[in-house]
Amino acid sequence: MTTALDAARLLASLLATNPSATAVIEEARDDYDAALRTVRGRMRADLAG
């Protein structure tokens, strides 16, 4: 499983080698944000019973 630190290193490396990678990074961030919202929603539903 990739840790947040691994992901940050990968993104930094990608950006350093390819300045146009900004769009890829933004898309990955959007995907991460969506996944985090999903997990939070599931956790709230589990806690609500």
Order of alpha helices (4+ residues) and beta strands (2+ residues): alpha-alpha
